Amino acid sequence: MADTVHSTAGIMPRADIAALDHAQAAPRDVGVALTVCGDIAAIAGAWREFQREADCTVFQTVEWLETWQRHIGAGKGVRPAIVAGHDRDRKLLFLFPLATQPAGFARELVWLGSELCDFNAPLLAPRFSQTMQPPSFKLLWQSITEAIQSNPRLRYDLINLEKMPATIGNQQNPMLTIGVTLNSSGAYETPLSGDWEAFYTAARSSSTRRRDRTKRNRLAELGDVRFFTPDDPKEIASTLDTLMVQKARSFARMGIGNLFAKAGYREFYTALATAPQSRHLVHVSQLKVGARAAAVNLGLQFRDRYYYVLASYDDDEQVARCGPGAAHLHELMRYAIEHGHKIFDFTIGDEPYKRDWCDQRRPLYDYIASVSVTGFLVASQIRLAHWLKRSIKQTPLLWAAFSKCRALMGSALKRP
């Protein structure tokens, strides 16, 4: 009979020592018992049950991160280090989905799946903020890092935690108490209310709505315009293929490397959208003009929030000048309202169109620390890269010049 570790979220099987590494008590005045788990499958049941009540984003769900680790992380040498904390009543208080991975000639402690998560954060029980005050959390964080570091498989040289929001659900993000810096990018969201027509009228000026109608009418001259959400897995996969082709052309125009050419990325998004255990989180859609996919989107749905994650459009000049991307965005907002979502989350990125819909920019934060000489060297390089990126992106003239140079270089590289 296999060993088990009891959790208030259920019984968690212990596959082996590597899967569930060890448990240890956090400092006594914190009153939390920690368990570090190196195998997502071993904790998946407890995780799935906890995320039903915990404050978190869609990017902390077990479905998203298990799919990422299977298709991308495992091939890159990423080792999950999921830290579970139970209070004195043995109730799950938090989950920190962390991992260690190669970073040049060092290893770093990161959020699991960080590169494709628009927001990185722990999962917090609703009572977390009342249970854990900032001074206690600093001691807890020290215990978490020591617990991971004490495992030979999970040792690291530096900590590199990126894209952390200021709040998680209705709670302050406790990670902001340990000395963070601003990320180079912000995030945007807008509350949804009423029906689409009322929302759209309140959000956009009469001149903008008139311009939108003109472009929509021009699209209609090219063929019947309709919003289409495929349901069959084969149709979903085919729609994603179209999105990836369109997006690759967009990346090339901007001089950016093709995201979907990276090992496992195409498989990750396709599996996430089609697998029975995760497809409820994903919404794939097209704006069709006649038989043509004029625009394609992969969005995420979690609780009352719709996440606008990946969008593309047909760059054929005749279609592109009619604004298919904007027309598709309108249909997605209509869809979100009709399906009961209260927030349309544009996620990370400072694209100008987001400011047309959102009143405020949400800051995101990073935390970098070294724990060895090797880690200090790598962390210094990362800090410099972050400073340069933040300086360029937050200076409009520099960012415009950088974007233009990048596009020119990308165009030059495409020439035979």
C-alpha positions as CSV (number, residue, x, y, z in Angstrom):
1,M,0.0,0.0,0.0
2,A,1.5,3.4,-1.0
3,D,2.3,6.0,1.5
4,T,-0.1,8.9,1.7
5,V,0.0,12.4,3.1
6,H,-3.3,13.6,4.4
7,S,-4.5,17.0,3.4
8,T,-7.8,18.8,4.1
9,A,-8.2,19.0,0.3
10,G,-8.1,15.2,0.1
11,I,-5.6,12.3,0.2
12,M,-2.5,13.0,-1.7
13,P,-0.6,9.8,-2.8
14,R,3.2,9.9,-2.3
15,A,4.7,8.4,-5.5
16,D,8.3,8.4,-4.2
17,I,10.8,10.5,-2.4
18,A,11.4,12.6,-5.5
19,A,7.7,13.2,-5.9
20,L,6.9,14.4,-2.4
21,D,10.2,15.5,-1.1
22,H,9.7,16.4,2.5
23,A,7.6,18.2,5.1
24,Q,8.9,20.6,7.7
25,A,7.5,23.1,10.1
26,A,7.8,26.8,9.4
27,P,8.9,29.0,12.3
28,R,6.7,28.4,15.3
29,D,5.3,31.9,15.5
30,V,4.0,31.5,11.9
31,G,2.2,28.3,12.7
32,V,2.4,26.7,9.2
33,A,3.5,23.3,8.2
34,L,5.2,23.1,4.8
35,T,5.3,20.3,2.3
36,V,7.4,20.5,-0.9
37,C,6.2,18.3,-3.8
38,G,8.2,17.6,-6.9
39,D,5.5,15.8,-8.9
40,I,2.4,17.6,-10.0
41,A,0.5,14.4,-10.4
42,A,1.0,13.6,-6.7
43,I,-0.6,16.8,-5.6
44,A,-3.0,17.4,-8.5
45,G,-6.2,16.3,-6.7
46,A,-5.6,18.5,-3.7
47,W,-4.6,21.4,-6.0
48,R,-7.7,21.1,-8.1
49,E,-10.0,21.1,-5.1
50,F,-8.1,24.0,-3.5
51,Q,-8.3,26.2,-6.6
52,R,-12.1,26.1,-6.4
53,E,-12.0,28.4,-3.4
54,A,-8.5,29.9,-3.4
55,D,-7.7,33.4,-4.7
56,C,-5.7,32.9,-7.9
57,T,-5.7,33.5,-11.6
58,V,-6.2,31.0,-14.4
59,F,-2.5,30.8,-14.8
60,Q,-2.2,29.1,-11.3
61,T,-4.7,26.3,-12.1
62,V,-3.3,22.8,-12.1
63,E,-4.7,22.3,-15.6
64,W,-2.6,25.1,-17.1
65,L,0.6,24.3,-15.3
66,E,0.4,20.5,-15.6
67,T,0.0,20.9,-19.4
68,W,2.8,23.4,-19.5
69,Q,5.2,21.1,-17.6
70,R,4.3,18.1,-19.7
71,H,4.9,19.8,-23.1
72,I,7.5,22.5,-22.3
73,G,9.0,22.4,-18.9
74,A,10.1,18.8,-18.7
75,G,12.1,19.1,-21.9
76,K,13.9,22.2,-20.5
77,G,15.0,20.6,-17.3
78,V,12.4,22.3,-15.1
79,R,11.8,20.6,-11.8
80,P,8.5,21.5,-10.0
81,A,8.7,22.6,-6.4
82,I,5.1,22.9,-5.3
83,V,5.0,24.2,-1.7
84,A,1.8,23.5,0.2
85,G,1.2,25.2,3.6
86,H,-1.3,23.9,6.2
87,D,-2.4,25.8,9.3
88,R,-2.7,24.5,12.8
89,D,-6.1,22.9,11.9
90,R,-4.4,21.1,9.0
91,K,-6.3,23.1,6.5
92,L,-4.6,24.1,3.3
93,L,-3.7,27.8,3.6
94,F,-1.7,28.3,0.3
95,L,0.0,26.7,-2.6
96,F,3.2,28.2,-4.2
97,P,3.6,26.7,-7.7
98,L,7.4,27.1,-7.9
99,A,10.1,25.3,-9.8
100,T,13.9,25.3,-10.4
101,Q,15.4,25.4,-13.8
102,P,18.7,26.0,-15.6
103,A,19.8,29.7,-16.0
104,G,23.0,29.7,-18.0
105,F,25.6,28.2,-15.8
106,A,23.4,28.4,-12.7
107,R,19.9,27.2,-11.5
108,E,17.2,29.6,-10.6
109,L,14.0,29.4,-8.5
110,V,11.1,30.6,-10.6
111,W,7.3,30.4,-10.8
112,L,6.3,27.2,-12.6
113,G,5.5,28.0,-16.2
114,S,6.5,31.6,-15.6
115,E,7.4,32.5,-19.3
116,L,3.8,31.7,-20.5
117,C,2.0,32.9,-17.4
118,D,0.8,36.5,-17.8
119,F,0.5,36.7,-14.0
120,N,2.5,34.7,-11.5
121,A,1.4,34.3,-7.9
122,P,0.6,31.8,-5.1
123,L,-2.9,30.4,-4.6
124,L,-4.2,31.8,-1.3
125,A,-7.1,30.5,0.9
126,P,-9.7,33.3,1.4
127,R,-8.6,33.6,5.1
128,F,-4.9,33.9,4.3
129,S,-4.6,37.7,4.8
130,Q,-6.2,37.4,8.2
131,T,-4.0,34.5,9.2
132,M,-0.7,35.8,7.8
133,Q,0.5,39.4,8.5
134,P,3.5,40.9,6.6
135,P,6.1,40.3,9.3
136,S,5.1,36.7,9.6
137,F,5.1,36.2,5.9
138,K,8.7,37.3,5.6
139,L,9.6,34.5,8.0
140,L,7.4,32.1,6.1
141,W,9.0,33.0,2.8
142,Q,12.4,32.3,4.4
143,S,11.2,28.9,5.5
144,I,9.8,28.2,2.0
145,T,13.1,29.0,0.2
146,E,15.1,27.0,2.8
147,A,12.8,24.0,2.5
148,I,13.3,24.0,-1.3
149,Q,17.0,24.6,-1.1
150,S,17.6,21.8,1.4
151,N,16.5,19.3,-1.2
152,P,19.5,18.2,-3.4
153,R,17.3,17.9,-6.5
154,L,15.9,21.4,-6.1
155,R,19.0,23.5,-5.1
156,Y,19.3,26.9,-6.8
157,D,21.7,29.8,-7.1
158,L,19.2,32.6,-7.5
159,I,15.6,33.5,-7.2
160,N,13.9,35.1,-10.2
161,L,10.2,35.7,-9.8
162,E,8.5,37.8,-12.5
163,K,5.1,39.3,-13.4
164,M,3.5,39.3,-10.0
165,P,0.3,41.4,-9.6
166,A,-0.3,43.6,-6.6
167,T,-3.5,41.8,-5.6
168,I,-4.7,38.2,-5.9
169,G,-8.4,38.1,-5.9
170,N,-9.5,40.4,-3.1
171,Q,-6.2,40.0,-1.2
172,Q,-2.9,41.9,-1.3
173,N,-0.2,39.8,-2.8
174,P,2.1,38.9,0.1
175,M,5.1,38.7,-2.2
176,L,5.2,42.5,-2.5
177,T,6.4,42.6,1.1
178,I,9.8,41.0,0.4
179,G,11.4,43.8,-1.7
180,V,10.1,43.8,-5.3
181,T,10.8,46.0,-8.3
182,L,8.6,47.1,-11.1
183,N,8.2,44.9,-14.2
184,S,8.7,46.6,-17.5
185,S,5.1,45.8,-18.5
186,G,1.8,46.5,-17.0
187,A,-1.6,44.9,-17.3
188,Y,-5.1,46.1,-18.2
189,E,-8.6,45.0,-17.4
190,T,-12.1,46.5,-17.7
191,P,-15.3,45.7,-15.8
192,L,-18.2,44.4,-17.8
193,S,-21.8,45.3,-17.1
194,G,-25.3,45.4,-18.6
195,D,-25.6,44.2,-22.2
196,W,-23.1,44.6,-25.0
197,E,-24.8,47.6,-26.7
198,A,-25.1,49.5,-23.4
199,F,-21.5,48.7,-22.5
200,Y,-20.2,49.6,-25.9
201,T,-22.1,52.9,-26.1
202,A,-20.7,53.9,-22.7
203,A,-17.2,52.9,-23.4
204,R,-16.7,54.4,-26.9
205,S,-17.4,57.8,-28.4
206,S,-20.0,58.3,-31.1
207,S,-17.3,59.1,-33.6
208,T,-15.4,55.9,-32.7
209,R,-18.6,53.8,-33.0
210,R,-19.3,55.4,-36.4
211,R,-15.8,54.5,-37.6
212,D,-16.3,51.0,-36.3
213,R,-19.5,50.6,-38.2
214,T,-17.9,51.8,-41.4
215,K,-15.1,49.2,-41.1
216,R,-17.6,46.5,-40.3
217,N,-19.7,47.4,-43.4
218,R,-16.5,47.1,-45.5
219,L,-15.8,43.7,-44.1
220,A,-19.4,42.7,-45.0
221,E,-18.7,43.7,-48.6
222,L,-16.1,40.9,-48.7
223,G,-18.4,38.2,-47.4
224,D,-20.9,37.3,-44.7
225,V,-19.4,38.3,-41.3
226,R,-20.0,35.9,-38.4
227,F,-18.6,35.0,-35.0
228,F,-17.8,31.3,-34.8
229,T,-16.8,29.2,-31.8
230,P,-15.7,25.6,-32.8
231,D,-16.6,22.9,-30.4
232,D,-15.2,19.8,-32.1
233,P,-11.5,19.1,-31.0
234,K,-10.4,18.7,-34.6
235,E,-12.0,22.1,-35.6
236,I,-10.4,23.7,-32.5
237,A,-7.0,22.3,-33.5
238,S,-7.5,23.5,-37.1
239,T,-8.5,27.0,-35.9
240,L,-5.4,27.1,-33.7
241,D,-3.2,26.2,-36.7
242,T,-4.7,29.2,-38.5
243,L,-4.0,31.4,-35.4
244,M,-0.4,30.2,-35.3
245,V,0.2,30.9,-39.0
246,Q,-1.3,34.4,-38.8
247,K,0.6,35.1,-35.6
248,A,3.9,33.9,-37.0
249,R,3.5,36.4,-39.9
250,S,2.8,39.1,-37.3
251,F,5.9,38.2,-35.3
252,A,8.0,38.4,-38.5
253,R,6.7,41.8,-39.3
254,M,7.6,43.1,-35.9
255,G,11.0,41.4,-35.9
256,I,10.1,39.0,-33.1
257,G,11.0,35.3,-33.0
258,N,8.1,32.9,-33.7
259,L,6.8,31.8,-30.3
260,F,5.2,28.7,-31.8
261,A,8.5,27.5,-33.3
262,K,9.8,26.8,-29.8
263,A,9.8,23.2,-28.6
264,G,6.5,22.2,-27.2
265,Y,4.7,25.5,-27.5
266,R,2.4,24.5,-30.4
267,E,1.6,21.2,-28.6
268,F,1.0,23.0,-25.3
269,Y,-1.8,25.3,-26.7
270,T,-3.4,22.6,-28.7
271,A,-3.5,20.2,-25.8
272,L,-4.8,22.9,-23.5
273,A,-7.7,23.7,-25.9
274,T,-8.6,20.1,-26.8
275,A,-7.9,17.9,-23.8
276,P,-11.0,16.9,-21.7
277,Q,-9.4,18.0,-18.4
278,S,-8.5,21.5,-19.5
279,R,-10.7,22.6,-22.5
280,H,-13.3,24.1,-20.1
281,L,-10.7,26.9,-19.4
282,V,-10.2,27.7,-23.1
283,H,-12.3,29.6,-25.6
284,V,-11.2,29.4,-29.2
285,S,-13.0,31.5,-31.8
286,Q,-12.9,33.0,-35.3
287,L,-14.4,36.1,-37.0
288,K,-15.2,34.6,-40.3
289,V,-15.7,36.7,-43.4
290,G,-17.2,34.3,-45.9
291,A,-15.1,31.2,-45.8
292,R,-12.0,33.2,-44.6
293,A,-10.8,33.3,-40.9
294,A,-10.4,37.1,-40.8
295,A,-9.4,37.0,-37.1
296,V,-8.7,34.2,-34.6
297,N,-8.5,34.2,-30.8
298,L,-7.5,31.9,-27.9
299,G,-9.0,33.2,-24.7
300,L,-9.2,31.8,-21.2
301,Q,-12.3,31.6,-18.9
302,F,-12.0,31.3,-15.2
303,R,-14.7,32.3,-12.7
304,D,-16.0,35.7,-13.6
305,R,-13.1,36.7,-15.8
306,Y,-12.4,36.4,-19.5
307,Y,-8.6,36.6,-20.4
308,Y,-7.7,37.9,-23.8
309,V,-4.5,35.9,-24.4
310,L,-3.7,35.2,-28.1
311,A,-5.2,37.1,-31.0
312,S,-4.4,37.2,-34.7
313,Y,-5.8,38.5,-38.0
314,D,-5.5,37.9,-41.7
315,D,-2.9,40.3,-43.0
316,D,-4.2,40.3,-46.5
317,E,-4.4,44.1,-47.3
318,Q,-8.0,43.9,-48.5
319,V,-9.1,42.4,-45.2
320,A,-6.6,44.0,-42.8
321,R,-7.7,47.6,-43.7
322,C,-11.2,46.8,-42.5
323,G,-10.1,46.2,-38.9
324,P,-10.9,42.5,-38.4
325,G,-9.0,42.3,-35.1
326,A,-11.1,45.2,-33.6
327,A,-14.3,43.7,-34.9
328,H,-13.4,40.3,-33.4
329,L,-12.5,42.0,-30.1
330,H,-16.0,43.5,-30.0
331,E,-17.6,40.1,-30.5
332,L,-15.4,38.6,-27.7
333,M,-16.6,41.3,-25.3
334,R,-20.2,40.6,-26.3
335,Y,-19.5,36.9,-25.7
336,A,-18.0,37.6,-22.3
337,I,-20.9,39.7,-21.2
338,E,-23.5,37.1,-22.5
339,H,-21.7,34.3,-20.6
340,G,-21.7,36.1,-17.3
341,H,-18.1,37.4,-17.1
342,K,-17.7,40.5,-15.0
343,I,-14.1,41.4,-16.0
344,F,-12.5,41.4,-19.5
345,D,-8.8,41.0,-18.7
346,F,-6.4,42.2,-21.5
347,T,-3.6,40.7,-19.4
348,I,0.1,41.8,-19.7
349,G,1.3,44.3,-22.3
350,D,1.1,48.0,-22.9
351,E,-0.4,48.0,-26.4
352,P,-2.1,51.4,-27.0
353,Y,-5.5,49.8,-27.9
354,K,-5.9,48.5,-24.3
355,R,-5.9,52.1,-22.9
356,D,-8.9,52.8,-25.1
357,W,-10.9,50.3,-23.0
358,C,-9.3,50.6,-19.6
359,D,-9.0,53.5,-17.1
360,Q,-6.0,52.3,-15.2
361,R,-2.7,50.4,-15.8
362,R,-2.1,47.6,-13.3
363,P,1.6,47.4,-12.3
364,L,3.4,44.1,-12.1
365,Y,6.4,43.3,-10.0
366,D,9.6,41.2,-10.0
367,Y,11.8,39.8,-7.3
368,I,15.4,38.8,-7.8
369,A,17.8,37.6,-5.2
370,S,21.1,35.6,-5.3
371,V,22.1,32.9,-2.8
372,S,25.5,32.0,-4.2
373,V,28.4,33.7,-6.0
374,T,27.3,32.1,-9.3
375,G,23.8,33.3,-8.6
376,F,25.0,36.8,-8.0
377,L,26.7,36.9,-11.4
378,V,23.5,35.7,-13.2
379,A,21.2,37.8,-11.1
380,S,23.3,40.9,-11.9
381,Q,22.9,40.2,-15.7
382,I,19.1,39.8,-15.2
383,R,18.8,43.0,-13.2
384,L,20.6,44.9,-15.9
385,A,18.4,43.4,-18.7
386,H,15.3,44.3,-16.7
387,W,16.5,47.9,-16.1
388,L,17.3,48.3,-19.8
389,K,14.0,46.9,-20.9
390,R,12.0,49.0,-18.4
391,S,13.9,52.2,-19.4
392,I,13.2,51.6,-23.1
393,K,9.6,50.6,-22.8
394,Q,8.7,53.5,-20.5
395,T,10.4,56.1,-22.7
396,P,8.0,56.5,-25.7
397,L,10.6,57.8,-28.2
398,L,13.1,55.0,-27.2
399,W,10.4,52.4,-27.5
400,A,9.2,53.7,-30.9
401,A,12.8,53.7,-32.2
402,F,13.5,50.2,-30.8
403,S,10.3,48.8,-32.3
404,K,11.1,50.3,-35.7
405,C,14.7,48.9,-35.6
406,R,13.5,45.5,-34.6
407,A,11.0,45.4,-37.5
408,L,13.6,46.5,-39.9
409,M,16.0,43.8,-38.7
410,G,13.3,41.2,-39.0
411,S,12.5,42.3,-42.5
412,A,16.2,42.2,-43.5
413,L,16.5,38.6,-42.1
414,K,13.6,37.5,-44.2
415,R,15.2,38.6,-47.5
416,P,16.8,35.8,-49.5
